Amino acid sequence: MHQSDIQPFFAKWGDLPQETYCRFIYHLVPDGDARTAAAALCCESSTAMWRRHGVSEDLHTAHGAKVIGCRPLASRPGAYEGEIAHPICNFGARLPNLLTAAAGEGAFYAPGIVTVKLMDISFPDTFLQRFDGPQFGLNGLRERLGVRDRPFFVGVVKPNLGLTSAYFAPVAEAAWVGGLDLCKDDEMQADAEWSPLADRVRAAAAARDRAVAATGERKGFIANITDEVACLSERLRAAETSGADVVMLNPIWTGLSAVRQVRTLATVPIMGHFVGAAVLSRQPDFGIAAPLLIKLMRLAGCDLIAIAGFGERMRSPKEEIMASIAACLEPMGPIRPALPIPGGSDWAGTLPTLFSTIGHADFGFIAGRGIFAHPMGPKAGAISLRQAWEAIRTGETLADVATSAPELAAALTAFGSP
C-alpha cells in the first residue's frame, strides 16, 4: 500500500466514538513495515476498495477499521501487537459476522503479513447489551445445586463411548452417591443408536433422583445435545423433557451462533466444551487465542465452560489457562460470569495444586478416569475428591488424610503421587 492509501486507516482511540467500535488485538509478523501491514489488515478486513473513481464519497470514514496501536512484542523478536478499532456497524451483534471481520479473509490473507493470531476482542457495553449471555451463570449454578464455598465436582462418565443407557446410569449413580455434583456425557457421546439421548437422560435422571434421596444433596446430569444445527431444538427438547439438568454443546464445531439460538430456547443451563480449540489456538503465532474462544462462548450464552486445563496431556500454558478462567469470570458489562471448568487428566491428587494455582473456589473440578477408573469403583473415586477437598479445607496433606481415608489412599496408590 502507498503511504497515501494507508493514512486513512490510522486513528487515535480517544478521537473515535468508542461506543461504536470493537477493539481487536492481533499478534502479527510482517514481512516489511509493521504499520503498513497493520493498515493493510484494516483495509482488507473492512472497506478494501473505499473510493470509487469519479465519485466523491469516502466510505472508510464510517466503515474503515483503524490502527490505534502498533508496538513490538518484547517476547517475540520480529512480532508486533496490532490494536485495531473496527466499526460495529460493519457486522452488528452477529457473532458469525463479527468473526468474519476479525478472523476472516481480510485478517488472514492481508498483504505484508507472514503470520497473524487474533488474541482478544473488547466490546463496549452498548454492544454487550445486545446479547443475553449466560442465563444462570456462576451464581445461578451455585443456587441450583446448593454448592457453597467450594468448587463444583464434575465427572465425565467413563467409558466415554459404548455404554448403553442401562449400564450408563448405574455408573453415574455410584459417582453421584460418592460426592459428585454433576455427571456428564463425554463430548463425543451424543444421540447414538446404541444409546439414544432421551433413553440415556431418562435413565440418568432416575439414577440422579435416587442419589439425591441417598445423600440429601442436589445433583445434576449434563446431557450432550451436539448435533447438526437443524436438529438442536429437537435434541434440546428431548433432553429437557427427559430430565436433563444441563445441556452441553461443542460450540466451535456447531458454531457460536447455534449456542446463541439454543440459549433462546433452553430452560436449563448450557455447558460449552473446548473441543476444537486446539486446532485454532495451539500454534503460538497463528489462529485465534483460546481465552478469546472462551470469552465468545460466554457471550453466546454458555453458563459452564470446559477449558483445556493444567494436565500435561493438554499442553496448555499456565498463562493461557488462567486467562481462559478470567474470560469466564471477569466483569463483562451485563453478561453474567460463567463457571470455568479446567480439566485434563485430573484426579484427587491434582486438586490441591489446581486450587492453589487458581486461588479461589469459583471453578469446576472435572475428572474422568480419576473417578471411574478408581480401583474401588466410581463411588470411591468421587469420595476421594471430597477427601482431597477436606485436606485443603483443614490445611492437612493428602498423605495425612489418606491414613484414615481408604478411598484417597487407593487413589494415591493407583494414580501416583501428585
N, C-alpha and C positions, 0 to 999 in steps of 0.2 A: 504494500500500500504506500502511496505517496504521502508525504507529510501533510499536504493539504487535505488529503482524504481522511487521515486518522484524527485530526484535531477535533472534529465534532463528536468523537467518541470518548472524550475525556471530560470530567466534571469534578467539582468539589462536592463531597457529600452534603456539606452544610448549605450548599446553594440549591439543592434539589428538594422538592416537596416529598419528604421522606415517607409519608403515609401511603404514597402511590408507587413505591418501589420495593422489591425484594432485593436482598444483598446475597450474591453468590460468591463463595470463596473457592478459588481454584489453586492447586499447585501445578505449575507448568514448567516445562523445559523448552525454551525457544531455540531455534537454530540461527538466530540473529538477535536483533534488538528486542528486549523483553517487552517494552512498552508498545512497540509496533505490533508484536504478537498478541498482546492483550487487547489492543484495539481491533485487530482482525477478528478475534474471538467475539468481541461485542458486535461488530458489523455482521458477521456470519450468523450469529445466533439471534439477531433481531431484524433490522431493516434490509441488510445486504445492500441491494441497489436502492439508495434512499433518495435519489433525484432522477427525474425523467428529463430527457433532452427537450428543451423548448418549453418546459413548464417550471414555474417559479416556486412550486411547493417544496417544502423542506420536511420530509417525513421523519427524519432522525430526531428532531426536537421532541416530538411526543412519543415516538416509538423506538428510538435507538437506545440500546444498552450503553452504559457509560463506565469507563475505567475510573474508579475512585481511589485506587491504591495499587501500586505495583512495587514490591520490595524483594530483595534477595532473601532466600531461605538460608539461615546460618547453618542449619543441619544438613543441607544438601547443596554442595557447590554446583553452580550452574543452573539451579532451580529457583523459581520465583513464586511468590504468593500474589495472585491477582485478585483484587476485590472489585466485583462488578455490580453495579446497580442496574436492575432490569425493570422496566415499566410493567406493573401488574396488568395494565390494560392489554398487554400482548397475549396474556394467557388466562387471566381471570382466576377464579377459585376452582380450578380444574387441575387435579394432580397429573393426569396424562399430558396436558398441555404445558403445565409448569415444567415437567421433566423433559419435554421435547425442547423447550427453550434452554434449560440448564444443562442437559446432558444429551443433546441431540446432535444432528449433523453439524450445526454451527460450531459447537464447542469442540467436538472430537475430530473434525475434519478441517479446522481453521488453518489457513496457510501460516507458515512460520512457527508452528508448534510441533515439537517432536513427540512429547508425551504430556498428558493432562489428566488430573484427577479432581473431581468435584468433591470438596471437603465439607462444605456446610452451606446452609441457606438460612438466612434470618428473615423473619416475617414481621411486618408491622401488625399491631393489634387489629387494625381495621380489616386486614386480610384474614387473621385468625378467627375473627368473629363470624366469618362466613363458613366455618367448619364446626361440626359437633364435637369432634374428638371423642375420647372415651366416655361411654355412657355412665359407667360406675367409677372407674379409676381406682387408685390405690385405697383411698378411704372407704369407698363403697364396697370393695372386696373385703376389707377388714370387718366391716359391719355385717356383710352377708355371711361370712364364715366364722365370725367371733374370734378372730386371731388378733391378739393384742400383744404388743411389746416383744414380739419375736418374729423371725422370718416365717413365711409360709413353707410348709413341707410338701413337696410335689413329687410324684412318682410316675415314670413312664412305664406302663405295663410291659413286661418282657416275658417271653419272646415278643418282639415288636410286630412280627408278622406270623400268621399261621394259626393262631389260637381261634377256635370257633367261639361263638358267644357263650356257649355252655362252659367252656374252660376259662375264658377270659374273666368272667365275673367273679368266680371264687378267688382268683389270684389277686384281683383288685380289692376284694373284701378283706382278705387277710392283711394287706398293707394298710388299708384304712383302719382296721382294728388296732394295728400296731402303732398308729400315730400319724399317718399321712392326713393332710388336709384335703389334698386334691390328687386324684388319679387321672391319668390322661392316656388318650390314644397316642401312639407314635405318629410323627408327621407323615409317615408312609401308609399308616393304617387308615383307610377311608371306607367307602361303601363297596365292599368286596363280595363276590359271590359266596365265599366261604364264611363271611362274617358281615351280613347286611347291617348297615348303620343302625336302622331302627331296632332290629333284634338285639344288637350289641348294647345299645343305650338302655333299652328296657331291662335287660339282664343286669347291667351295671347299676342302674338306678335302684333296682330291688336289693342288690348287694350293698349299695350305699346306705339304704334305709336300715338294713339290718346292722350295719356298722354304727350308724348313729344311735340306734337303740342300745347297742352293746357298750358304747363308750360315753354317751351323753354329750358328745361333741358334734358340731356341724361338719359335714363332709361334702365334697363336690366331685362331679365327674366332668372331664373335659373331652368332648366329642369332636373329632376331626371331620369337618364338612368340606374339606378341599375337594374341588371338582371343576368341571367345565363351568364357566360363568353362567351359562344358561340353566344349570342345574342347582345353583347355590341356594335359591329361595326354597326349592323343594327339599334340599338337604337340611337347611335351617329348620324348616317346619317339622321335618321328621325327627330331628334331634331334640327340639324343644318339647314337642308333644310326647316324646318317649321318655323324657325325664332328664335331659342333659342340663347341667348347671352352668356350663360354659361351652362355647363352641370355638373351634380352632380353625384358622386358615393359614396357608402358606402364602403370605401377601406378595412376595417377589414373583412367584410363578402364576398366581391367579390374577395379580395386579392390585395395586393400591386402590384403584377405583372400585374394584369388586368388594374390597373390605368396606369401603365407604358406603356402598349400596347395602351390604349386609347390616351395617350399623343402623341404617334407617328402618330395618325390619326386625332386628333382634330384640328380644325381651330379656336376654341373659348377657353376661359379659362375653367379650370376644378376646381370644388369645391369638397373637400373631407369632409365627415361628420364623427364625432367621434363615431357614434353608434357602440356599441360593445366594446368600450374602457374600460368601467367599468368592464366588465366581466374579462378582462385581467389585469386591473391595480388597482382595488379598494382595494384589500387586501394589507395591508401595508408591508407584509413580503413575498409575493408570486406573481409571474406573470411577467408582463412587465410594466414598468412605463409609464404613459400617455404621458409625454413630449417626450419620445423616439418614441412612436407611431406617434405623430405629426411630428417629425423630419423625420421619414420614409415616411410619406405621402408627405411631401415637396420634398424629394429626388425622389420619384416616379413620381412627376410631377404636384402636386396639386397647383394651383395658389391662391385659397382661402381655408381655413381650419377652419371648425366649431370645437369649443373646448367646452367641458363641463365647464360652466362658474361659476360666483360668486353666483348665486341664491341658496338659501337654499336647494331647491329641488335637486340640482346637487351633493351635498355632496362632493365637491371638495375643498381640502385645498388651501388656497390662494397661498402658495408657489408653489404648483403643477400647478395652473393656470398660474402664472407668468412665470414659467419655460416653459410651453407649448407655451405661447406667444413668449418668447425668441427663442424657437425652430423654429418658423416661420420667425423670423426677424434677428437673429444673423448671423454674417458672416459665410459662409459655402463654402469656395473656390469659384468655378464658379457658384454655384447654387443660383439662384435669390431668394430674400426674398418673402415669401408668405404673404397674408393678413390673420391675425388671426381674428377669429370671435367668441369670447367667449360669450356664451349665456345660458339662462335658466331662464325663468320667468321674463324677463326684460321688462320694460316699461319706459315711460318718467321720472318717479321719480327715477329710478336707474341709469340714465345716468350720473349725476354729480359725484356720488360716484365711478362709474366704471372708468370714465375718470380720476379722481383724483388718483385712485389706479394704473392704468396703466401708467399714467404720460406723455402720448403723444397721438396723434390722429391717429396713424397708426393701426387702428383696424376697424372692422365692428361691428356695434351695431345692434343686431338682436332681434326682438320681434315678438311674435305671438298674444297671447290674448291681450297684451298691445296695439295692433293696431286694431285687428279685433274683439275684444270684447269691444272696447271703446263704451260708451253709446251713443255717437253721430255718430257712424259709423266709418269704416276704414279710410276714408279721414281725419276725425278729429283725429283719433288715430295717423296717420302719422304726421299731423300738430303738435300734441303735442310733438313729438320727436324734430322737428325743433325748437319749442318754448323752450324746455328744453336746447337745444344746444345754443340758443340765450342767455339764462340766464348764461350759462357757459362763453360764449364769452364776455359778458358785466360785469361779476362779480356780477350779481344780484342773489337773492334767487329765487327758483321756486315759492314760495308764492307771492313774489313781482311781478314777470312776470305774474302770473296767474290772477292778478287783472284786467289785460287788455287782457287776452288770455283765452277765454272761453273753448277752447279745452283742454288746460293744466289744467285748473281749474276742468273740468269734470273728467279728468284722476286722479287727486289728490283725488277727492271725491270717485271715483269708485274703485281705486286700493289701496288707503290708503297712508298715509304719507311715504315717503322714509326713 
